[in-house]
Amino acid sequence: MGKTTGFKEIIRKNGDYKDAKTRITNWQDIYIPQDTQGIMTQAARCMDCGVPFCSHNCPLGNIIPDFNDLVYNNQWQKALEVLHTTNNFPEFTGKICPALCEGGCVLGIINDPITIEDIELAIVEKGWEENWIKPHPPAIMTGKKVAIIGGGPAGMAAAQQLARVGHKVTIFERNDVIGGAMRYGIPDYKLPKSYINRRVDQMRNEGVDFKVNTNVGIDITTKELLKSFDVIGLTGGSTEPRDLTITGRNFKGIHFATEFLPQANKRASGQIIAPSFSITAEGKKVVVIGGGDTGSDCIGTSLRQGAIDITQLELLPMPPKERDNSQPWPVFPRLYKTSSSHNEAMTHYDKDIRMFSIGTKEFIGDEVGNVTGLKCIKLNWISPEDGGRPYMKEIEGSEFIIEANLILFAMGFLHPKHTGLLDDLGVDYDVRGNVSTDSSYQTSVKNVFAAGDMRKGQSLVVHAIAEGRKLAKEIDFYLMGETFLRSSLG
């Protein structure tokens, strides 16, 4: 695959980022992709490795060696066809996936892995530029009607797959636009919303009907849906955020990231937020609790809003900078990385804003109820000699206080919201509070299926698309007794 000796001759090279000092002044895309020749050169590094663990690691099962080889040989349209056989929305994963595939790249055992994510994004962007990406409406209709509840990536993927085989599909979305967490959770500078809009337009031309501003269970009852549709697919998100219920939690100025980030995205799209509900980092000292991608997004957003200081706290210890014995290839490694937002903050404040192994003991406030800081303590993580799960222990005398008048929780999610839609339907839950399904994605309620974060728990966009494709395959088989749809999971 690629150039036979390419992996020996060519070093890994990614695209670049706009200058950190200037990009925080706006919400525009911060990434500068490589040109066509640069991408073709990078594709030449793909080895004839025999067993492509890159494809194995990808939840979508992308046929990576094939599209790399096609790009290297300047056959871009064929590469796009290969990519679209497994992934409905390569631009989503090309922009915001952590590249699980690269963690399994065989070349990565001895060298830097292939720039698979850059190549994937380049293929689909060339497809849009050359007008190769068009609607694919069905030749005939089946007469079956499917309701998809939740317009995020899982719901979008399921709806597109089902519409293309002739089912009449309606997506119900409680927000005013389609996209789910990609729309209102991920900042524009990482994922411009034009990427979502053009796919929505494509799906609309394929026959998908979109019902936005529609909260199922309130604006339309579950009984009405069960009566009007042959099948319901639940693809809502994992929307109940993890809280930190310690002393001072009720002070004003403490918010979930799921409150803060959507407002920022709405402002960027021109919407006006009522002052009484407004949450902004402008002129504030911000503390972000949680070290994942959402926490990073809070940092980049706070910078652009004019925060005067930002600190990020992580309960867990600092990850290793290179693979260790606990993360052998081809497991996707959890490594210490500096995100684009971290880089921006370090450039802007001239310091590292991250603190690891920190517990939060108490929130501090003033006499009128505004948060003014938080009391923290350093932690020691202990690994039992018997190989059991590491546990934390507070370090005596290590307490300290951080000043803050905006504190953001980015600690992940527990499960989907139960009250309303799910309880009205009467679906069963698993031990984590997610919607329980069998191997065919069917819930405990007849004609009701579930997929994505609602079934799996909080996860990545790439998993959501894979779940949506699997859901479509199972629903199609359920309705028709056979299916020719290809899911990403087999």
C-alpha positions as CSV (number, residue, x, y, z in Angstrom):
1,M,0.0,0.0,0.0
2,G,1.2,3.5,-0.8
3,K,4.9,3.8,-1.7
4,T,6.7,0.6,-0.8
5,T,9.6,2.4,0.9
6,G,7.6,5.5,1.8
7,F,7.5,4.8,5.5
8,K,11.3,4.8,5.5
9,E,11.8,7.9,3.5
10,I,9.1,10.3,4.6
11,I,8.5,11.8,8.1
12,R,5.1,12.4,9.5
13,K,3.7,15.8,8.9
14,N,0.4,17.2,10.0
15,G,-1.4,20.4,9.0
16,D,-0.7,23.5,11.0
17,Y,-2.6,25.9,13.3
18,K,-3.1,29.6,13.0
19,D,-1.1,31.8,15.3
20,A,-2.2,31.2,18.9
21,K,-2.2,35.0,19.7
22,T,-4.4,36.0,16.9
23,R,-6.8,33.0,16.6
24,I,-8.2,33.7,20.1
25,T,-9.6,37.0,18.8
26,N,-12.3,35.2,16.7
27,W,-14.3,32.0,16.3
28,Q,-13.0,31.0,12.9
29,D,-11.5,27.5,12.1
30,I,-8.1,27.4,13.7
31,Y,-6.7,24.6,11.5
32,I,-4.6,25.0,8.3
33,P,-4.7,21.7,6.3
34,Q,-1.9,20.5,4.1
35,D,-2.2,21.0,0.4
36,T,-3.0,18.2,-2.0
37,Q,0.6,17.2,-2.7
38,G,1.3,17.2,1.1
39,I,-1.5,14.8,1.7
40,M,-0.5,12.5,-1.1
41,T,3.0,12.4,0.3
42,Q,1.8,11.5,3.7
43,A,-0.4,8.7,2.2
44,A,2.8,7.3,0.7
45,R,3.9,6.3,4.2
46,C,1.2,3.7,4.6
47,M,2.8,0.3,4.8
48,D,1.8,-3.1,3.3
49,C,1.4,-4.2,6.9
50,G,-0.6,-7.4,6.3
51,V,-3.1,-6.9,9.2
52,P,-4.3,-3.3,9.3
53,F,-4.9,-2.6,13.0
54,C,-5.8,1.0,12.0
55,S,-9.1,-0.4,10.6
56,H,-9.5,-2.7,13.6
57,N,-9.2,0.3,16.0
58,C,-11.6,2.4,14.1
59,P,-15.2,2.0,15.5
60,L,-16.4,2.6,11.9
61,G,-14.1,0.0,10.4
62,N,-12.8,2.5,7.9
63,I,-10.9,0.7,5.1
64,I,-7.8,2.9,5.7
65,P,-5.1,1.2,3.7
66,D,-7.2,1.2,0.6
67,F,-8.1,4.9,0.7
68,N,-4.5,5.8,1.6
69,D,-3.3,3.9,-1.5
70,L,-5.8,5.6,-3.7
71,V,-4.8,9.0,-2.5
72,Y,-1.2,8.3,-3.0
73,N,-2.1,7.3,-6.6
74,N,-4.1,10.5,-7.1
75,Q,-7.4,8.6,-7.3
76,W,-9.3,10.9,-5.0
77,Q,-12.9,10.1,-6.1
78,K,-12.4,6.4,-5.6
79,A,-10.9,7.1,-2.2
80,L,-14.0,9.0,-1.3
81,E,-16.2,6.1,-2.4
82,V,-14.2,3.8,-0.2
83,L,-14.4,6.2,2.7
84,H,-18.2,6.6,2.4
85,T,-18.8,2.9,2.4
86,T,-18.2,2.9,6.2
87,N,-18.5,6.6,7.3
88,N,-21.5,8.8,6.5
89,F,-19.7,12.0,7.8
90,P,-15.9,11.8,7.4
91,E,-15.6,15.5,7.9
92,F,-17.0,15.2,11.4
93,T,-14.4,12.5,12.4
94,G,-11.7,14.2,10.4
95,K,-12.2,17.4,12.5
96,I,-12.9,16.2,16.0
97,C,-12.0,12.5,16.4
98,P,-9.0,11.6,18.6
99,A,-7.8,9.3,15.8
100,L,-8.2,5.9,17.5
101,C,-7.0,4.5,14.1
102,E,-3.6,6.1,14.5
103,G,-3.2,4.4,17.9
104,G,-3.3,1.1,16.1
105,C,-1.1,2.0,13.1
106,V,1.5,-0.7,12.7
107,L,4.1,1.9,11.7
108,G,3.4,3.5,15.1
109,I,5.3,0.6,16.8
110,I,8.6,1.9,15.6
111,N,7.9,5.3,14.2
112,D,5.3,8.1,14.1
113,P,1.9,6.7,12.8
114,I,0.3,7.6,9.5
115,T,-1.6,10.9,9.5
116,I,-4.8,9.1,8.9
117,E,-7.1,11.8,10.2
118,D,-5.6,14.5,8.0
119,I,-6.0,12.2,5.0
120,E,-9.6,11.4,5.8
121,L,-10.5,15.0,6.1
122,A,-8.7,15.9,2.9
123,I,-10.6,13.2,0.9
124,V,-14.0,14.4,2.0
125,E,-13.2,18.1,1.6
126,K,-12.0,17.4,-2.0
127,G,-15.2,15.6,-2.5
128,W,-17.2,18.7,-1.6
129,E,-14.9,21.0,-3.6
130,E,-15.3,18.8,-6.7
131,N,-19.0,18.4,-6.3
132,W,-18.7,14.6,-6.0
133,I,-20.9,14.5,-2.9
134,K,-24.5,14.5,-3.9
135,P,-27.8,13.3,-2.4
136,H,-28.7,9.7,-2.8
137,P,-32.5,9.5,-2.7
138,P,-34.0,6.0,-2.9
139,A,-35.3,4.5,-6.1
140,I,-38.4,3.1,-4.4
141,M,-40.2,3.7,-1.1
142,T,-41.0,0.9,1.3
143,G,-44.0,2.5,2.9
144,K,-42.5,2.2,6.3
145,K,-42.2,5.2,8.6
146,V,-39.4,5.6,11.2
147,A,-39.1,8.3,13.9
148,I,-35.5,9.1,15.0
149,I,-35.5,11.0,18.3
150,G,-32.3,13.0,18.6
151,G,-30.5,14.9,15.9
152,G,-26.9,14.3,16.8
153,P,-24.4,12.2,14.8
154,A,-26.0,8.9,15.8
155,G,-29.4,10.0,14.7
156,M,-28.2,11.7,11.6
157,A,-26.3,8.5,10.5
158,A,-29.2,6.2,11.2
159,A,-31.7,8.5,9.4
160,Q,-29.5,8.8,6.3
161,Q,-29.0,5.1,6.1
162,L,-32.7,4.3,6.5
163,A,-33.8,7.0,4.1
164,R,-31.5,5.8,1.4
165,V,-33.1,2.3,1.4
166,G,-36.6,3.8,1.0
167,H,-38.0,4.3,4.5
168,K,-39.8,7.6,5.4
169,V,-37.6,9.0,8.1
170,T,-38.4,11.9,10.5
171,I,-35.8,13.3,12.9
172,F,-37.3,14.9,16.0
173,E,-34.8,17.4,17.7
174,R,-35.6,19.5,20.7
175,N,-33.1,22.2,19.8
176,D,-33.7,24.8,17.0
177,V,-31.2,23.1,14.7
178,I,-29.8,19.7,13.9
179,G,-26.4,18.5,15.2
180,G,-26.7,17.6,18.8
181,A,-23.5,18.2,20.8
182,M,-21.6,18.9,17.6
183,R,-23.8,21.9,17.1
184,Y,-24.0,23.4,20.6
185,G,-21.2,21.6,22.5
186,I,-18.2,21.8,20.3
187,P,-16.9,25.3,19.6
188,D,-16.9,26.7,16.0
189,Y,-13.2,27.1,16.0
190,K,-12.9,23.3,16.1
191,L,-15.9,22.4,14.0
192,P,-17.4,25.2,11.8
193,K,-21.2,24.6,11.7
194,S,-21.1,24.8,7.9
195,Y,-19.8,21.2,8.0
196,I,-23.1,20.2,9.7
197,N,-25.4,22.3,7.6
198,R,-24.2,20.9,4.2
199,R,-24.9,17.3,5.5
200,V,-28.4,18.4,6.7
201,D,-29.1,19.8,3.2
202,Q,-27.9,16.5,1.7
203,M,-30.2,14.5,3.9
204,R,-33.2,16.7,3.3
205,N,-32.7,16.2,-0.4
206,E,-32.6,12.4,0.3
207,G,-36.1,12.6,1.9
208,V,-35.3,13.0,5.6
209,D,-37.8,15.2,7.4
210,F,-36.5,17.4,10.2
211,K,-38.8,18.5,13.1
212,V,-36.8,20.9,15.2
213,N,-37.9,22.7,18.4
214,T,-39.8,19.5,19.1
215,N,-39.4,18.0,22.6
216,V,-40.9,14.5,22.4
217,G,-42.9,13.9,25.5
218,I,-44.0,17.5,25.7
219,D,-44.6,18.9,22.2
220,I,-45.7,15.5,21.0
221,T,-46.6,12.5,23.1
222,T,-44.9,9.1,22.9
223,K,-48.3,7.6,22.3
224,E,-48.8,9.7,19.2
225,L,-45.4,8.6,17.9
226,L,-46.0,4.9,18.5
227,K,-49.3,5.3,16.7
228,S,-47.9,7.3,13.7
229,F,-44.6,5.4,13.1
230,D,-43.7,1.8,12.5
231,V,-40.5,2.1,14.6
232,I,-38.9,4.6,16.9
233,G,-35.2,5.0,17.2
234,L,-33.9,6.7,20.4
235,T,-30.6,8.5,19.6
236,G,-30.6,11.3,22.2
237,G,-27.4,12.1,24.1
238,S,-26.1,11.3,27.6
239,T,-27.3,14.6,29.0
240,E,-27.2,14.3,32.8
241,P,-23.9,15.9,33.7
242,R,-21.8,14.7,36.7
243,D,-22.1,17.1,39.6
244,L,-19.9,18.0,42.5
245,T,-22.2,18.4,45.6
246,I,-19.9,19.8,48.2
247,T,-20.1,22.8,50.5
248,G,-20.9,26.0,48.6
249,R,-22.3,24.3,45.5
250,N,-25.2,26.8,45.5
251,F,-23.1,29.9,45.1
252,K,-23.8,31.8,41.9
253,G,-21.1,31.5,39.2
254,I,-20.9,27.7,39.3
255,H,-22.1,26.0,36.1
256,F,-22.0,22.9,34.0
257,A,-20.1,23.1,30.8
258,T,-23.3,22.0,29.1
259,E,-24.8,25.4,30.2
260,F,-21.7,27.5,29.3
261,L,-20.7,26.1,25.8
262,P,-24.1,26.1,24.1
263,Q,-24.5,29.8,25.0
264,A,-21.1,30.6,23.4
265,N,-22.0,28.7,20.2
266,K,-25.4,30.4,20.0
267,R,-23.7,33.8,20.4
268,A,-21.2,32.9,17.6
269,S,-24.2,32.1,15.4
270,G,-25.7,35.5,16.0
271,Q,-28.3,34.6,18.6
272,I,-28.9,36.9,21.6
273,I,-28.8,35.4,25.1
274,A,-31.0,37.1,27.7
275,P,-28.8,38.9,30.3
276,S,-30.6,37.2,33.1
277,F,-29.5,33.8,31.8
278,S,-26.1,34.9,30.4
279,I,-23.0,33.0,31.3
280,T,-19.7,34.5,30.1
281,A,-16.0,34.4,31.1
282,E,-15.4,38.0,30.2
283,G,-13.3,39.7,32.8
284,K,-13.4,36.7,35.1
285,K,-11.0,34.3,36.8
286,V,-12.1,30.9,35.5
287,V,-11.6,27.4,37.0
288,V,-12.4,24.4,34.8
289,I,-12.9,21.1,36.8
290,G,-12.3,18.2,34.4
291,G,-9.3,17.5,32.1
292,G,-11.0,16.0,29.0
293,D,-12.0,17.5,25.7
294,T,-15.0,19.3,27.1
295,G,-12.7,21.0,29.7
296,S,-10.4,22.0,26.8
297,D,-13.3,23.5,24.9
298,C,-14.2,25.5,28.0
299,I,-10.6,26.9,28.1
300,G,-10.6,27.9,24.4
301,T,-14.1,29.5,24.7
302,S,-13.2,31.4,27.9
303,L,-10.1,32.8,26.3
304,R,-12.1,34.1,23.4
305,Q,-14.6,35.7,25.7
306,G,-11.9,37.6,27.6
307,A,-11.1,35.6,30.8
308,I,-8.4,37.3,32.8
309,D,-7.1,34.0,34.2
310,I,-7.9,30.3,33.7
311,T,-7.0,27.2,35.7
312,Q,-7.9,23.6,34.8
313,L,-8.1,21.0,37.6
314,E,-7.9,17.2,37.0
315,L,-8.6,14.6,39.7
316,L,-6.4,12.0,38.0
317,P,-2.6,12.0,37.8
318,M,-0.8,13.4,34.8
319,P,-0.8,10.8,32.0
320,P,2.6,9.5,30.7
321,K,4.1,11.3,27.7
322,E,4.8,8.0,25.9
323,R,3.3,4.5,25.9
324,D,4.0,2.5,29.0
325,N,3.5,-1.2,29.8
326,S,-0.1,-0.5,30.9
327,Q,-1.0,0.8,27.4
328,P,0.6,-1.6,24.9
329,W,0.1,-1.3,21.1
330,P,-2.5,-1.4,19.6
331,V,-4.5,-0.1,22.6
332,F,-5.3,3.6,22.1
333,P,-3.0,5.2,24.6
334,R,-4.0,7.8,27.2
335,L,-1.0,10.2,26.9
336,Y,-0.2,13.6,28.1
337,K,-1.2,15.9,25.3
338,T,-1.4,19.7,24.8
339,S,-4.6,20.5,23.0
340,S,-4.9,23.6,20.8
341,S,-6.8,25.4,23.6
342,H,-4.0,24.5,26.1
343,N,-1.5,25.9,23.7
344,E,-3.5,29.1,23.3
345,A,-3.8,29.5,27.1
346,M,-0.1,28.9,27.7
347,T,0.8,31.4,25.0
348,H,-1.7,34.0,26.4
349,Y,-0.9,33.7,30.1
350,D,2.7,32.5,29.7
351,K,2.2,29.6,32.1
352,D,0.8,26.1,32.2
353,I,-2.8,26.3,33.4
354,R,-3.2,22.6,34.2
355,M,-3.0,21.0,37.6
356,F,-3.2,17.2,38.1
357,S,-4.1,15.0,41.1
358,I,-6.2,17.8,42.7
359,G,-9.4,17.3,44.7
360,T,-12.0,20.0,45.4
361,K,-13.0,20.3,49.0
362,E,-15.2,23.4,49.2
363,F,-16.5,26.3,47.2
364,I,-16.0,29.8,48.8
365,G,-18.4,32.7,48.3
366,D,-19.1,36.3,49.4
367,E,-21.9,37.6,51.5
368,V,-24.3,38.1,48.5
369,G,-23.9,34.5,47.3
370,N,-21.3,34.8,44.5
371,V,-18.6,32.3,44.3
372,T,-15.1,33.8,44.9
373,G,-12.9,30.7,45.0
374,L,-12.5,27.1,45.9
375,K,-10.5,25.2,48.5
376,C,-8.5,22.3,47.0
377,I,-6.2,19.6,48.1
378,K,-3.4,17.6,46.5
379,L,-3.9,13.9,46.0
380,N,-1.6,10.9,46.0
381,W,-2.7,8.1,43.7
382,I,-1.7,4.6,45.1
383,S,-1.5,1.5,42.9
384,P,-2.1,-1.7,45.0
385,E,0.6,-4.3,44.9
386,D,-2.0,-6.9,43.9
387,G,-2.6,-5.0,40.7
388,G,-6.0,-3.7,41.8
389,R,-7.5,-0.4,40.8
390,P,-5.5,2.6,41.9
391,Y,-7.1,4.7,44.6
392,M,-6.5,8.3,45.8
393,K,-5.4,9.6,49.2
394,E,-5.4,13.2,50.3
395,I,-2.0,14.6,51.1
396,E,-2.2,16.0,54.6
397,G,-1.4,19.7,54.9
398,S,-1.6,20.3,51.1
399,E,-4.8,22.4,51.1
400,F,-4.7,25.6,49.0
401,I,-7.2,28.1,47.7
402,I,-7.7,29.3,44.1
403,E,-9.6,32.5,43.4
404,A,-12.4,32.2,40.9
405,N,-15.7,33.9,40.0
406,L,-16.6,31.4,37.3
407,I,-16.3,27.7,37.9
408,L,-17.2,25.2,35.1
409,F,-17.9,21.5,35.6
410,A,-16.5,19.4,32.7
411,M,-16.5,16.0,34.5
412,G,-18.5,14.0,32.0
413,F,-22.0,12.6,32.1
414,L,-23.9,10.0,34.0
415,H,-26.7,8.9,31.6
416,P,-29.6,10.2,29.5
417,K,-32.4,12.1,31.1
418,H,-35.0,9.6,32.4
419,T,-37.9,11.9,33.2
420,G,-40.1,12.7,30.3
421,L,-39.5,10.7,27.1
422,L,-37.8,7.6,28.4
423,D,-40.0,7.1,31.5
424,D,-43.1,7.8,29.4
425,L,-42.0,5.0,27.0
426,G,-41.3,2.7,29.9
427,V,-37.9,1.4,28.6
428,D,-35.6,-0.5,30.9
429,Y,-32.3,0.9,32.0
430,D,-29.0,-0.8,32.5
431,V,-26.9,-0.6,35.7
432,R,-25.4,2.7,34.6
433,G,-28.7,4.3,33.8
434,N,-28.5,4.0,30.1
435,V,-31.3,2.6,27.9
436,S,-31.0,-1.1,27.9
437,T,-31.1,-3.0,24.6
438,D,-30.5,-6.5,23.3
439,S,-27.9,-7.2,20.6
440,S,-30.3,-6.0,17.9
441,Y,-30.5,-2.6,19.7
442,Q,-34.2,-3.3,20.6
443,T,-35.3,-1.9,23.9
444,S,-37.8,-3.6,26.3
445,V,-40.6,-1.7,24.5
446,K,-42.0,-3.2,21.2
447,N,-41.0,-1.2,18.1
448,V,-38.6,1.0,20.1
449,F,-34.8,0.8,19.4
450,A,-31.9,2.8,20.9
451,A,-28.3,3.7,19.9
452,G,-25.5,6.2,20.5
453,D,-24.8,7.8,23.9
454,M,-28.4,7.0,25.0
455,R,-27.6,3.3,24.8
456,K,-23.8,3.2,25.1
457,G,-23.1,6.1,27.5
458,Q,-21.1,9.3,26.8
459,S,-18.6,8.6,24.0
460,L,-17.0,9.9,20.9
461,V,-18.5,11.2,17.6
462,V,-16.9,8.3,15.8
463,H,-18.7,5.8,18.1
464,A,-22.0,7.7,17.6
465,I,-21.9,7.4,13.8
466,A,-21.0,3.7,14.1
467,E,-23.9,3.2,16.5
468,G,-26.3,5.0,14.2
469,R,-25.3,2.8,11.2
470,K,-25.8,-0.3,13.3
471,L,-29.2,1.0,14.4
472,A,-30.2,1.6,10.8
473,K,-29.2,-2.0,9.8
474,E,-31.2,-3.5,12.7
475,I,-34.3,-1.4,12.1
476,D,-34.2,-2.2,8.3
477,F,-34.0,-5.9,9.0
478,Y,-36.8,-5.7,11.6
479,L,-39.1,-3.9,9.1
480,M,-38.2,-5.8,6.0
481,G,-37.0,-9.3,7.1
482,E,-33.7,-8.7,5.3
483,T,-31.2,-5.9,4.9
484,F,-28.5,-4.8,2.5
485,L,-27.3,-2.0,4.7
486,R,-23.7,-2.2,5.9
487,S,-23.1,-1.3,9.4
488,S,-19.6,-0.4,10.7
489,L,-19.8,-3.1,13.4
490,G,-20.4,-6.1,11.1
